[in-house]
Amino acid sequence: MTARPRRSLRHAGLGIPVVAGSLLLSGMAYGDDPPAARALPPDVQADVAAIAGHLAQVSDTASPLSCDKAVENARWGVETMLEVGEKNLRAGYMSPSAYDAATPALKRLLAALTTEDCAAATGARRDFYQCMSSDYNHVYACGKAHPFDP
């Protein structure tokens, strides 16, 4: 087994309200939500925004579909996003209501990501799994490029 590239700040949108702002730019609030207790320093917030922009781009479009690899990559990404959200909540960089708004969509997506779902996928859902077959693509980028409802 080859070592997988190190990836950080994972995210998924996939046809449900985009939660990138809540997990990647955690200092921002939703609607009438008060901001989180702690804000990122401006230079760090700029770095996070740049990373989020990079992660929203599909890097590899030539990978053949591999359901095992796609599901592993997608589940790993969503699980990491949930962990980052939890850490941001505990550290005060994310408000409880923003966290509560973001996590159900990620948990629904995580439950839907299976090899059986991949094998039966068609259309945008299949395209998403093919995109996730590459270790160089981020779950948010693939979800943005190929949105579907989990």
Backbone as JSON Lines, residues from 0, in Angstrom:
{"i":0,"aa":"M","n":[0.85,-1.17,0.0],"ca":[0.0,0.0,0.0],"c":[0.89,1.23,0.0]}
{"i":1,"aa":"T","n":[0.59,2.21,-0.85],"ca":[1.39,3.42,-0.92],"c":[0.92,4.42,0.11]}
{"i":2,"aa":"A","n":[1.83,5.27,0.52],"ca":[1.47,6.3,1.5],"c":[0.57,7.32,0.81]}
{"i":3,"aa":"R","n":[-0.46,7.74,1.5],"ca":[-1.36,8.73,0.93],"c":[-0.82,10.13,1.2]}
{"i":4,"aa":"P","n":[-1.01,11.04,0.26],"ca":[-0.55,12.4,0.45],"c":[-1.22,13.02,1.67]}
{"i":5,"aa":"R","n":[-0.49,13.84,2.37],"ca":[-1.06,14.53,3.54],"c":[-2.0,15.62,3.05]}
{"i":6,"aa":"R","n":[-3.23,15.59,3.57],"ca":[-4.22,16.6,3.21],"c":[-4.78,17.19,4.5]}
{"i":7,"aa":"S","n":[-5.19,18.44,4.43],"ca":[-5.73,19.08,5.61],"c":[-6.94,19.92,5.26]}
{"i":8,"aa":"L","n":[-7.68,20.35,6.27],"ca":[-8.84,21.21,6.12],"c":[-9.82,20.7,5.08]}
{"i":9,"aa":"R","n":[-10.31,19.49,5.28],"ca":[-11.22,18.84,4.34],"c":[-12.6,19.48,4.4]}
{"i":10,"aa":"H","n":[-13.37,19.37,3.28],"ca":[-14.71,19.93,3.25],"c":[-15.6,19.25,2.22]}
{"i":11,"aa":"A","n":[-16.91,19.26,2.49],"ca":[-17.87,18.72,1.52],"c":[-19.08,19.63,1.44]}
{"i":12,"aa":"G","n":[-19.61,19.82,0.27],"ca":[-20.82,20.6,0.06],"c":[-21.89,19.71,-0.51]}
{"i":13,"aa":"L","n":[-21.71,19.16,-1.66],"ca":[-22.51,18.13,-2.32],"c":[-24.02,18.31,-2.3]}
{"i":14,"aa":"G","n":[-24.52,19.36,-2.9],"ca":[-25.94,19.49,-3.09],"c":[-26.71,19.88,-1.84]}
{"i":15,"aa":"I","n":[-26.06,20.05,-0.74],"ca":[-26.67,20.49,0.49],"c":[-26.05,21.83,0.84]}
{"i":16,"aa":"P","n":[-26.61,22.6,1.76],"ca":[-26.02,23.92,2.03],"c":[-24.52,23.82,2.24]}
{"i":17,"aa":"V","n":[-23.79,24.67,1.56],"ca":[-22.34,24.63,1.63],"c":[-21.9,24.99,3.04]}
{"i":18,"aa":"V","n":[-21.06,24.13,3.6],"ca":[-20.61,24.33,4.97],"c":[-19.14,24.71,5.03]}
{"i":19,"aa":"A","n":[-18.55,25.04,3.9],"ca":[-17.13,25.43,3.89],"c":[-16.89,26.63,4.78]}
{"i":20,"aa":"G","n":[-17.75,27.61,4.68],"ca":[-17.57,28.82,5.5],"c":[-17.58,28.51,6.97]}
{"i":21,"aa":"S","n":[-18.38,27.55,7.37],"ca":[-18.46,27.24,8.79],"c":[-17.27,26.45,9.3]}
{"i":22,"aa":"L","n":[-16.73,25.57,8.47],"ca":[-15.64,24.74,8.93],"c":[-14.27,25.3,8.57]}
{"i":23,"aa":"L","n":[-14.17,25.97,7.44],"ca":[-12.88,26.51,7.04],"c":[-12.69,27.95,7.51]}
{"i":24,"aa":"L","n":[-13.71,28.74,7.4],"ca":[-13.65,30.13,7.84],"c":[-14.5,30.25,9.1]}
{"i":25,"aa":"S","n":[-14.09,29.57,10.13],"ca":[-14.94,29.35,11.29],"c":[-15.27,30.6,12.09]}
{"i":26,"aa":"G","n":[-14.63,31.69,11.86],"ca":[-14.94,32.9,12.61],"c":[-16.18,33.61,12.11]}
{"i":27,"aa":"M","n":[-16.75,33.18,10.98],"ca":[-17.92,33.84,10.43],"c":[-19.19,33.25,11.0]}
{"i":28,"aa":"A","n":[-20.24,34.05,11.01],"ca":[-21.51,33.6,11.58],"c":[-22.54,33.37,10.48]}
{"i":29,"aa":"Y","n":[-23.59,32.62,10.8],"ca":[-24.71,32.37,9.9],"c":[-25.82,33.34,10.22]}
{"i":30,"aa":"G","n":[-26.31,34.06,9.23],"ca":[-27.49,34.91,9.4],"c":[-27.4,35.81,10.6]}
{"i":31,"aa":"D","n":[-28.33,35.62,11.55],"ca":[-28.39,36.46,12.74],"c":[-27.53,35.91,13.88]}
{"i":32,"aa":"D","n":[-26.76,34.86,13.6],"ca":[-25.88,34.28,14.61],"c":[-24.87,35.29,15.11]}
{"i":33,"aa":"P","n":[-24.63,35.32,16.41],"ca":[-23.51,36.14,16.87],"c":[-22.21,35.47,16.43]}
{"i":34,"aa":"P","n":[-21.15,36.23,16.22],"ca":[-19.89,35.61,15.83],"c":[-19.37,34.72,16.94]}
{"i":35,"aa":"A","n":[-18.49,33.79,16.56],"ca":[-17.86,32.93,17.56],"c":[-17.07,33.8,18.54]}
{"i":36,"aa":"A","n":[-16.78,33.25,19.71],"ca":[-16.1,33.99,20.77],"c":[-14.71,34.46,20.34]}
{"i":37,"aa":"R","n":[-14.03,33.68,19.53],"ca":[-12.68,34.03,19.11],"c":[-12.64,34.19,17.6]}
{"i":38,"aa":"A","n":[-11.91,35.16,17.16],"ca":[-11.74,35.37,15.73],"c":[-10.29,35.06,15.36]}
{"i":39,"aa":"L","n":[-10.12,34.57,14.16],"ca":[-8.77,34.33,13.67],"c":[-8.1,35.67,13.38]}
{"i":40,"aa":"P","n":[-6.81,35.78,13.64],"ca":[-6.11,37.01,13.25],"c":[-6.24,37.2,11.74]}
{"i":41,"aa":"P","n":[-6.25,38.44,11.27],"ca":[-6.47,38.69,9.84],"c":[-5.52,37.93,8.92]}
{"i":42,"aa":"D","n":[-4.24,37.82,9.27],"ca":[-3.31,37.11,8.39],"c":[-3.63,35.62,8.33]}
{"i":43,"aa":"V","n":[-4.04,35.04,9.45],"ca":[-4.41,33.63,9.48],"c":[-5.71,33.43,8.7]}
{"i":44,"aa":"Q","n":[-6.66,34.34,8.87],"ca":[-7.92,34.25,8.14],"c":[-7.67,34.33,6.63]}
{"i":45,"aa":"A","n":[-6.73,35.15,6.21],"ca":[-6.38,35.24,4.79],"c":[-5.77,33.93,4.3]}
{"i":46,"aa":"D","n":[-4.92,33.31,5.14],"ca":[-4.33,32.02,4.76],"c":[-5.41,30.95,4.64]}
{"i":47,"aa":"V","n":[-6.34,30.94,5.57],"ca":[-7.43,29.95,5.54],"c":[-8.28,30.15,4.29]}
{"i":48,"aa":"A","n":[-8.57,31.4,3.95],"ca":[-9.36,31.68,2.74],"c":[-8.62,31.21,1.49]}
{"i":49,"aa":"A","n":[-7.3,31.41,1.46],"ca":[-6.51,30.97,0.31],"c":[-6.5,29.44,0.21]}
{"i":50,"aa":"I","n":[-6.35,28.77,1.34],"ca":[-6.37,27.31,1.35],"c":[-7.74,26.8,0.91]}
{"i":51,"aa":"A","n":[-8.79,27.4,1.42],"ca":[-10.15,26.99,1.04],"c":[-10.36,27.16,-0.46]}
{"i":52,"aa":"G","n":[-9.86,28.26,-1.02],"ca":[-9.97,28.47,-2.46],"c":[-9.23,27.4,-3.25]}
{"i":53,"aa":"H","n":[-8.05,27.04,-2.77],"ca":[-7.28,25.99,-3.44],"c":[-7.99,24.64,-3.34]}
{"i":54,"aa":"L","n":[-8.54,24.34,-2.19],"ca":[-9.2,23.06,-1.99],"c":[-10.5,22.94,-2.79]}
{"i":55,"aa":"A","n":[-11.02,24.06,-3.24],"ca":[-12.25,24.05,-4.03],"c":[-12.0,23.74,-5.5]}
{"i":56,"aa":"Q","n":[-10.73,23.56,-5.89],"ca":[-10.38,23.29,-7.28],"c":[-10.04,21.81,-7.46]}
{"i":57,"aa":"V","n":[-10.61,21.19,-8.49],"ca":[-10.27,19.81,-8.82],"c":[-8.87,19.82,-9.43]}
{"i":58,"aa":"S","n":[-7.97,19.0,-8.88],"ca":[-6.58,18.96,-9.33],"c":[-6.32,17.9,-10.39]}
{"i":59,"aa":"D","n":[-7.02,16.77,-10.3],"ca":[-6.77,15.64,-11.19],"c":[-8.09,15.2,-11.81]}
{"i":60,"aa":"T","n":[-8.19,15.31,-13.12],"ca":[-9.43,14.92,-13.81],"c":[-9.28,13.62,-14.59]}
{"i":61,"aa":"A","n":[-8.12,12.98,-14.52],"ca":[-7.86,11.82,-15.37],"c":[-7.91,10.47,-14.65]}
{"i":62,"aa":"S","n":[-8.24,10.44,-13.38],"ca":[-8.26,9.17,-12.65],"c":[-9.45,8.31,-13.06]}
{"i":63,"aa":"P","n":[-9.21,7.03,-13.3],"ca":[-10.34,6.13,-13.58],"c":[-11.11,5.86,-12.28]}
{"i":64,"aa":"L","n":[-12.37,5.5,-12.42],"ca":[-13.19,5.22,-11.25],"c":[-12.66,4.02,-10.48]}
{"i":65,"aa":"S","n":[-12.45,4.21,-9.2],"ca":[-12.08,3.14,-8.27],"c":[-12.93,3.35,-7.02]}
{"i":66,"aa":"C","n":[-14.0,2.56,-6.89],"ca":[-14.93,2.77,-5.79],"c":[-14.26,2.65,-4.42]}
{"i":67,"aa":"D","n":[-13.38,1.67,-4.26],"ca":[-12.72,1.52,-2.97],"c":[-11.92,2.78,-2.63]}
{"i":68,"aa":"K","n":[-11.14,3.29,-3.57],"ca":[-10.32,4.48,-3.35],"c":[-11.2,5.71,-3.16]}
{"i":69,"aa":"A","n":[-12.22,5.85,-3.98],"ca":[-13.1,7.02,-3.91],"c":[-13.81,7.11,-2.56]}
{"i":70,"aa":"V","n":[-14.33,5.99,-2.11],"ca":[-15.04,5.99,-0.83],"c":[-14.06,6.25,0.32]}
{"i":71,"aa":"E","n":[-12.9,5.63,0.26],"ca":[-11.88,5.88,1.29],"c":[-11.53,7.36,1.34]}
{"i":72,"aa":"N","n":[-11.24,7.96,0.2],"ca":[-10.86,9.37,0.16],"c":[-11.99,10.28,0.63]}
{"i":73,"aa":"A","n":[-13.2,10.03,0.15],"ca":[-14.33,10.89,0.51],"c":[-14.67,10.77,1.99]}
{"i":74,"aa":"R","n":[-14.72,9.54,2.51],"ca":[-15.03,9.35,3.93],"c":[-13.95,9.98,4.81]}
{"i":75,"aa":"W","n":[-12.7,9.8,4.42],"ca":[-11.6,10.39,5.19],"c":[-11.74,11.91,5.23]}
{"i":76,"aa":"G","n":[-12.07,12.5,4.08],"ca":[-12.24,13.94,4.01],"c":[-13.37,14.45,4.88]}
{"i":77,"aa":"V","n":[-14.51,13.79,4.81],"ca":[-15.66,14.22,5.6],"c":[-15.39,14.02,7.1]}
{"i":78,"aa":"E","n":[-14.8,12.9,7.46],"ca":[-14.46,12.66,8.87],"c":[-13.51,13.73,9.39]}
{"i":79,"aa":"T","n":[-12.54,14.11,8.57],"ca":[-11.6,15.16,8.97],"c":[-12.32,16.49,9.11]}
{"i":80,"aa":"M","n":[-13.25,16.79,8.21],"ca":[-14.02,18.03,8.31],"c":[-14.8,18.08,9.62]}
{"i":81,"aa":"L","n":[-15.4,16.95,9.99],"ca":[-16.14,16.91,11.25],"c":[-15.2,17.12,12.44]}
{"i":82,"aa":"E","n":[-14.02,16.53,12.39],"ca":[-13.05,16.71,13.47],"c":[-12.59,18.16,13.57]}
{"i":83,"aa":"V","n":[-12.33,18.79,12.43],"ca":[-11.9,20.19,12.41],"c":[-13.02,21.07,12.97]}
{"i":84,"aa":"G","n":[-14.24,20.8,12.57],"ca":[-15.38,21.57,13.09],"c":[-15.49,21.45,14.6]}
{"i":85,"aa":"E","n":[-15.33,20.23,15.12],"ca":[-15.38,20.02,16.56],"c":[-14.28,20.8,17.28]}
{"i":86,"aa":"K","n":[-13.07,20.73,16.74],"ca":[-11.95,21.47,17.34],"c":[-12.21,22.97,17.3]}
{"i":87,"aa":"N","n":[-12.73,23.47,16.18],"ca":[-13.04,24.89,16.08],"c":[-14.12,25.3,17.07]}
{"i":88,"aa":"L","n":[-15.1,24.44,17.28],"ca":[-16.15,24.71,18.26],"c":[-15.56,24.77,19.66]}
{"i":89,"aa":"R","n":[-14.79,23.75,20.02],"ca":[-14.19,23.7,21.37],"c":[-13.25,24.88,21.63]}
{"i":90,"aa":"A","n":[-12.54,25.31,20.59],"ca":[-11.57,26.39,20.75],"c":[-12.23,27.77,20.7]}
{"i":91,"aa":"G","n":[-13.52,27.81,20.4],"ca":[-14.23,29.08,20.37],"c":[-14.15,29.82,19.05]}
{"i":92,"aa":"Y","n":[-13.63,29.17,18.01],"ca":[-13.54,29.81,16.7],"c":[-14.82,29.63,15.89]}
{"i":93,"aa":"M","n":[-15.74,28.84,16.41],"ca":[-16.99,28.57,15.7],"c":[-18.12,28.62,16.71]}
{"i":94,"aa":"S","n":[-19.22,29.27,16.34],"ca":[-20.36,29.35,17.24],"c":[-21.08,28.0,17.27]}
{"i":95,"aa":"P","n":[-21.72,27.68,18.4],"ca":[-22.48,26.42,18.46],"c":[-23.56,26.33,17.38]}
{"i":96,"aa":"S","n":[-24.22,27.42,17.06],"ca":[-25.28,27.35,16.05],"c":[-24.69,27.13,14.64]}
{"i":97,"aa":"A","n":[-23.52,27.68,14.35],"ca":[-22.89,27.42,13.05],"c":[-22.46,25.96,12.97]}
{"i":98,"aa":"Y","n":[-21.93,25.43,14.06],"ca":[-21.54,24.02,14.09],"c":[-22.77,23.13,13.91]}
{"i":99,"aa":"D","n":[-23.84,23.45,14.63],"ca":[-25.07,22.67,14.53],"c":[-25.69,22.75,13.14]}
{"i":100,"aa":"A","n":[-25.48,23.85,12.44],"ca":[-26.01,23.99,11.09],"c":[-25.19,23.19,10.08]}
{"i":101,"aa":"A","n":[-23.9,23.01,10.34],"ca":[-23.01,22.36,9.38],"c":[-22.95,20.85,9.52]}
{"i":102,"aa":"T","n":[-22.97,20.36,10.72],"ca":[-22.68,18.93,10.92],"c":[-23.74,17.96,10.41]}
{"i":103,"aa":"P","n":[-25.03,18.25,10.45],"ca":[-25.98,17.25,9.94],"c":[-25.76,16.92,8.46]}
{"i":104,"aa":"A","n":[-25.44,17.92,7.65],"ca":[-25.21,17.67,6.22],"c":[-23.99,16.79,6.03]}
{"i":105,"aa":"L","n":[-22.94,17.04,6.79],"ca":[-21.73,16.22,6.68],"c":[-21.99,14.8,7.16]}
{"i":106,"aa":"K","n":[-22.76,14.64,8.21],"ca":[-23.08,13.3,8.72],"c":[-23.96,12.52,7.74]}
{"i":107,"aa":"R","n":[-24.9,13.2,7.07],"ca":[-25.72,12.54,6.05],"c":[-24.84,12.08,4.89]}
{"i":108,"aa":"L","n":[-23.93,12.94,4.5],"ca":[-23.02,12.59,3.41],"c":[-22.16,11.4,3.8]}
{"i":109,"aa":"L","n":[-21.61,11.42,4.99],"ca":[-20.75,10.33,5.46],"c":[-21.51,9.0,5.43]}
{"i":110,"aa":"A","n":[-22.75,9.01,5.85],"ca":[-23.56,7.79,5.86],"c":[-23.82,7.28,4.44]}
{"i":111,"aa":"A","n":[-23.87,8.18,3.46],"ca":[-24.18,7.79,2.08],"c":[-22.96,7.25,1.33]}
{"i":112,"aa":"L","n":[-21.77,7.55,1.8],"ca":[-20.55,7.19,1.07],"c":[-20.17,5.74,1.33]}
{"i":113,"aa":"T","n":[-20.6,4.87,0.43],"ca":[-20.29,3.44,0.54],"c":[-19.85,2.91,-0.83]}
{"i":114,"aa":"T","n":[-19.16,1.79,-0.81],"ca":[-18.75,1.2,-2.09],"c":[-19.97,0.74,-2.89]}
{"i":115,"aa":"E","n":[-21.02,0.32,-2.21],"ca":[-22.24,-0.09,-2.9],"c":[-22.88,1.11,-3.6]}
{"i":116,"aa":"D","n":[-22.91,2.26,-2.92],"ca":[-23.46,3.46,-3.51],"c":[-22.63,3.87,-4.72]}
{"i":117,"aa":"C","n":[-21.33,3.79,-4.61],"ca":[-20.43,4.12,-5.72],"c":[-20.68,3.2,-6.91]}
{"i":118,"aa":"A","n":[-20.76,1.91,-6.66],"ca":[-20.94,0.94,-7.75],"c":[-22.26,1.17,-8.5]}
{"i":119,"aa":"A","n":[-23.27,1.64,-7.8],"ca":[-24.58,1.87,-8.41],"c":[-24.76,3.29,-8.92]}
{"i":120,"aa":"A","n":[-23.79,4.15,-8.69],"ca":[-23.92,5.57,-9.01],"c":[-23.96,5.84,-10.51]}
{"i":121,"aa":"T","n":[-24.76,6.83,-10.87],"ca":[-24.84,7.31,-12.24],"c":[-24.8,8.84,-12.21]}
{"i":122,"aa":"G","n":[-24.61,9.44,-13.36],"ca":[-24.68,10.9,-13.47],"c":[-23.65,11.6,-12.6]}
{"i":123,"aa":"A","n":[-24.11,12.69,-11.97],"ca":[-23.22,13.52,-11.15],"c":[-22.65,12.73,-9.97]}
{"i":124,"aa":"R","n":[-23.44,11.81,-9.43],"ca":[-22.96,11.01,-8.3],"c":[-21.78,10.14,-8.73]}
{"i":125,"aa":"R","n":[-21.87,9.52,-9.9],"ca":[-20.76,8.72,-10.41],"c":[-19.56,9.62,-10.69]}
{"i":126,"aa":"D","n":[-19.8,10.79,-11.28],"ca":[-18.73,11.73,-11.57],"c":[-18.02,12.16,-10.28]}
{"i":127,"aa":"F","n":[-18.79,12.35,-9.21],"ca":[-18.2,12.69,-7.91],"c":[-17.25,11.56,-7.46]}
{"i":128,"aa":"Y","n":[-17.72,10.33,-7.52],"ca":[-16.89,9.21,-7.1],"c":[-15.64,9.08,-7.99]}
{"i":129,"aa":"Q","n":[-15.8,9.31,-9.29],"ca":[-14.63,9.25,-10.16],"c":[-13.64,10.35,-9.77]}
{"i":130,"aa":"C","n":[-14.13,11.53,-9.48],"ca":[-13.28,12.64,-9.04],"c":[-12.55,12.26,-7.74]}
{"i":131,"aa":"M","n":[-13.26,11.61,-6.83],"ca":[-12.67,11.23,-5.54],"c":[-11.75,10.02,-5.67]}
{"i":132,"aa":"S","n":[-11.67,9.41,-6.84],"ca":[-10.76,8.29,-7.06],"c":[-9.3,8.75,-7.08]}
{"i":133,"aa":"S","n":[-9.09,10.04,-7.17],"ca":[-7.73,10.6,-7.15],"c":[-7.39,11.07,-5.74]}
{"i":134,"aa":"D","n":[-6.2,10.72,-5.29],"ca":[-5.72,11.2,-3.98],"c":[-5.44,12.69,-3.99]}
{"i":135,"aa":"Y","n":[-5.43,13.32,-5.14],"ca":[-5.08,14.72,-5.24],"c":[-6.3,15.65,-5.25]}
{"i":136,"aa":"N","n":[-7.5,15.09,-5.23],"ca":[-8.7,15.9,-5.21],"c":[-9.29,15.96,-3.81]}
{"i":137,"aa":"H","n":[-9.84,17.09,-3.5],"ca":[-10.46,17.32,-2.2],"c":[-11.96,17.04,-2.3]}
{"i":138,"aa":"V","n":[-12.54,16.52,-1.26],"ca":[-13.96,16.17,-1.27],"c":[-14.84,17.4,-1.55]}
{"i":139,"aa":"Y","n":[-14.42,18.56,-1.09],"ca":[-15.19,19.77,-1.36],"c":[-15.15,20.11,-2.85]}
{"i":140,"aa":"A","n":[-13.97,20.02,-3.45],"ca":[-13.83,20.33,-4.87],"c":[-14.67,19.38,-5.71]}
{"i":141,"aa":"C","n":[-14.61,18.1,-5.41],"ca":[-15.4,17.11,-6.18],"c":[-16.89,17.33,-5.96]}
{"i":142,"aa":"G","n":[-17.28,17.66,-4.74],"ca":[-18.69,17.92,-4.46],"c":[-19.19,19.17,-5.15]}
{"i":143,"aa":"K","n":[-18.34,20.17,-5.22],"ca":[-18.71,21.41,-5.89],"c":[-18.81,21.19,-7.4]}
{"i":144,"aa":"A","n":[-17.89,20.41,-7.96],"ca":[-17.89,20.13,-9.4],"c":[-19.0,19.18,-9.81]}
{"i":145,"aa":"H","n":[-19.41,18.29,-8.9],"ca":[-20.4,17.25,-9.21],"c":[-21.41,17.14,-8.07]}
{"i":146,"aa":"P","n":[-22.23,18.17,-7.87],"ca":[-23.17,18.16,-6.72],"c":[-24.26,17.1,-6.86]}
{"i":147,"aa":"F","n":[-24.59,16.5,-5.74],"ca":[-25.7,15.53,-5.68],"c":[-26.24,15.53,-4.26]}
{"i":148,"aa":"D","n":[-27.46,15.04,-4.1],"ca":[-28.08,14.95,-2.77],"c":[-27.77,13.58,-2.18]}
{"i":149,"aa":"P","n":[-27.16,13.57,-1.0],"ca":[-26.88,12.27,-0.36],"c":[-28.18,11.65,0.05]}
